[in-house]
Amino acid sequence: MPPKPSSKTPARSKSPASTAKNTYLLAYNAISAALWAGVLYKTVTIGLHEIATARKAGVVFGGNDVLTVTRKGLSSGEVYRELEGYTRWVQTLAGLEVLHSLVGIVRSPLLTTLMQVASRFLLVHIIAPPYAFAFPSSTRHCPAYATMLLAWSVTEVIRYSYFVFNLSGAGIPKLWTWLRYNTFLVLYPLGIASECWLVYSAIPLAKKRNEWQAWALWAVLAVYVPGSYVLFSHMLRQRRKVGRESARKL
């Protein structure tokens, strides 16, 4: 008897274009995860060292409660000195994500991607850098700079490594899915509050230079309210979607 025809459809091999896109995205996300891990490591190590130094000084001069010591430690300016330039260029690389969304390489919504990248570009290219037109003096010794980097770096290490797991085909660990869709509940408010405080702190300096610069920064803060709502709502929708998919698999 002739062999029965197979009822299984042969698996389609990926097209060269699809393979190239996957390879590019895997490399981009792996590099980004590593770069942000560098930001996270240095923010934590430098921050803890400066807090420990402030605690020792507090024992001698008084003011040794946790909040005071943490504020003084993160106000030393060391986190800014060590990380400002590095973080600026790591975040600049993330500008590619707007292009990825625009040309359809990824399915991320263009509006939310553009809003997040634009707000961060404002901080790293206009508020924080040591340029004549920027506001480094209001940023360097502000604890919000360190808390902003902490929120950004933890978020991005989780996010980019999540995509690496997904693109590599190795499968996403349940822990990483939980981290991806739960830590933002704390990290987004921390990051947004830190960003707003840095912008707000720059307004007095902007007013001395030009009244219009100050009004522009006030306008930025006004945009943060609806913008933050859009970004946070997007993540909540994604969280609910992933929760429903996980429930169906049980």
VOGU-3710 file (C-alpha; in Angstrom, 3 decimals, decimal comma):
1> mppkpssktp> 0,000/0,000/0,000  1,203/3,482/-0,780  2,018/5,547/2,307  -0,800/7,703/3,570  -0,374/11,385/2,944  0,597/13,234/6,098  -2,121/15,407/7,602  0,459/17,662/9,213  1,326/20,893/7,468  5,092/21,240/7,143
11> arskspasta> 6,500/24,013/9,276  7,274/27,128/7,300  10,826/28,289/7,486  11,371/31,903/8,386  12,086/34,274/5,531  15,547/35,889/5,399  13,957/39,262/6,192  12,216/37,862/9,268  15,418/36,196/10,468  17,405/39,399/9,981
21> kntyllayna> 14,811/41,428/11,888  14,786/38,944/14,769  18,592/38,928/14,920  18,740/42,722/14,916  16,102/43,076/17,646  17,754/40,379/19,760  21,105/42,173/19,513  19,543/45,601/20,173  17,685/44,411/23,269  20,648/42,448/24,644
31> isaalwagvl> 22,988/45,434/24,257  20,409/47,784/25,781  19,859/45,456/28,751  23,609/45,318/29,372  24,012/49,093/29,113  21,159/49,764/31,528  22,525/47,113/33,886  25,650/49,267/34,001  23,549/52,300/34,980  21,774/50,265/37,654
41> yktvtiglhe> 24,984/48,832/39,115  26,739/52,188/39,367  23,664/54,011/40,676  23,222/51,464/43,467  26,894/51,119/44,396  27,655/54,846/44,325  24,389/55,722/46,046  24,933/53,205/48,856  28,509/54,386/49,334  27,424/58,018/49,597
51> iatarkagvv> 24,594/57,126/51,997  27,062/55,184/54,179  29,388/58,199/54,167  26,509/60,465/55,160  25,550/58,056/57,955  29,061/58,232/59,405  28,930/62,024/59,283  25,514/61,929/60,942  26,882/59,979/63,888  29,363/62,793/64,493
61> fggndvltvt> 27,266/65,848/63,618  23,724/64,590/64,297  20,854/63,987/61,877  21,228/60,242/61,555  17,643/59,209/60,700  17,160/57,172/57,519  15,470/59,865/55,410  17,992/62,562/56,310  20,966/60,283/55,688  19,550/59,081/52,353
71> rkglssgevy> 18,814/62,621/51,189  22,273/63,841/52,153  23,973/60,852/50,561  22,131/61,206/47,253  22,765/64,955/47,292  26,546/64,532/47,185  26,671/64,880/43,404  28,680/61,684/42,905  25,891/59,828/41,087  25,623/62,745/38,661
81> relegytrwv> 29,393/63,066/38,235  29,873/59,378/37,476  26,769/58,669/35,418  25,458/61,785/33,657  27,383/61,346/30,411  27,023/57,567/30,290  23,278/57,682/30,952  22,772/60,425/28,378  24,185/58,305/25,579  22,540/55,077/26,737
91> qtlaglevlh> 19,188/56,862/26,679  20,010/58,410/23,296  20,341/54,885/21,891  16,742/54,271/22,981  15,665/56,882/20,441  15,848/54,036/17,918  12,651/52,688/19,455  10,665/55,519/17,908  12,081/54,498/14,514  11,320/50,833/15,211
101> slvgivrspl> 7,685/51,669/15,929  7,413/54,103/13,009  8,595/51,636/10,356  6,758/48,678/11,899  9,716/46,602/13,098  7,910/46,271/16,433  4,229/46,539/17,364  4,681/49,127/20,111  2,220/52,051/19,835  4,006/55,026/18,279
111> lttlmqvasr> 2,366/57,626/20,548  3,320/56,025/23,871  6,835/55,239/22,600  7,314/58,820/21,392  6,008/60,286/24,658  8,331/58,216/26,830  11,417/58,811/24,697  10,684/62,551/24,393  10,297/63,003/28,155  13,578/61,235/28,797
121> fllvhiiapp> 15,378/63,175/26,057  14,199/66,345/27,786  15,890/65,208/31,006  19,158/63,920/29,552  19,665/66,518/26,800  18,097/69,719/28,162  17,789/69,559/31,956  20,775/67,523/33,187  23,771/67,861/30,817  26,720/70,158/31,623
131> yafafpsstr> 25,949/72,548/28,782  25,514/76,326/28,904  21,848/76,079/27,887  21,041/73,281/30,371  20,548/73,213/34,144  23,291/71,026/35,660  23,553/73,141/38,823  19,957/72,325/39,815  20,405/68,654/38,887  23,847/67,697/40,185
141> hcpayatmll> 23,016/67,737/43,902  19,347/66,828/43,648  18,445/63,395/45,120  15,766/63,079/42,420  18,500/62,516/39,829  19,601/59,312/41,591  16,027/58,075/42,169  15,219/58,788/38,517  18,187/56,699/37,344  17,220/53,923/39,746
151> awsvteviry> 13,641/53,803/38,412  14,769/54,010/34,778  17,506/51,385/35,047  15,492/48,760/36,948  12,609/49,235/34,495  14,836/48,929/31,434  16,883/45,952/32,619  13,629/44,064/33,201  12,035/45,245/29,949  14,948/44,628/27,603
161> syfvfnlsga> 15,845/41,248/29,126  12,161/40,256/28,860  12,364/40,906/25,115  15,649/38,984/24,900  13,997/35,922/26,475  11,076/36,259/24,055  13,141/36,780/20,891  15,655/34,058/21,703  12,920/31,413/21,754  14,080/30,203/25,165
171> gipklwtwlr> 10,767/31,153/26,742  10,048/33,873/29,260  10,490/32,861/32,928  7,359/33,382/35,007  9,344/35,555/37,395  10,315/37,881/34,567  6,707/38,166/33,395  5,690/39,058/36,943  8,465/41,648/37,199  7,617/43,144/33,805
181> yntflvlypl> 3,950/43,677/34,617  4,096/44,505/38,338  7,227/46,507/39,166  6,019/49,427/37,023  3,323/50,041/39,648  6,100/51,408/41,877  8,809/52,345/39,379  6,653/54,496/37,067  5,440/56,822/39,857  8,986/57,023/41,258
191> giasecwlvy> 10,473/57,843/37,867  7,779/60,339/36,896  7,922/62,111/40,271  11,723/62,343/40,021  11,551/63,721/36,478  8,964/66,311/37,465  11,020/67,424/40,451  14,111/67,912/38,280  12,144/69,984/35,778  10,549/71,990/38,597
201> saiplakkrn> 13,963/72,594/40,209  15,259/74,052/36,937  12,490/76,662/36,651  14,075/79,324/38,949  17,295/79,163/36,905  15,339/79,314/33,662  13,441/82,371/34,904  16,706/84,225/35,574  17,782/83,620/31,986  14,556/84,149/30,142
211> ewqawalwav> 10,925/84,319/31,234  9,887/82,244/28,235  12,192/79,375/29,245  10,495/79,233/32,619  7,044/79,193/31,026  8,191/76,421/28,665  9,198/74,267/31,639  5,880/74,975/33,364  4,192/73,813/30,135  6,251/70,625/30,217
221> lavyvpgsyv> 5,055/69,923/33,754  1,464/70,525/32,651  1,896/67,967/29,855  3,333/65,422/32,295  -0,046/64,958/33,990  -2,006/63,664/30,944  1,143/62,081/29,508  1,787/60,058/32,646  -1,840/58,942/32,672  -1,554/57,682/29,075
231> lfshmlrqrr> 1,665/55,740/29,774  0,442/54,267/33,046  -2,938/53,304/31,546  -1,171/51,572/28,659  0,841/49,450/31,082  -2,259/48,626/33,126  -4,022/47,418/29,962  -1,001/45,274/29,088  -0,978/43,893/32,642  -4,657/42,923/32,442
241> kvgresarkl> -4,119/41,326/29,025  -1,221/39,212/30,258  -3,224/38,278/33,363  -6,126/37,019/31,219  -3,787/35,004/29,001  -2,122/33,425/32,039  -5,530/32,533/33,524  -6,568/30,776/30,279  -3,455/28,614/30,371  -4,230/27,314/33,877
//
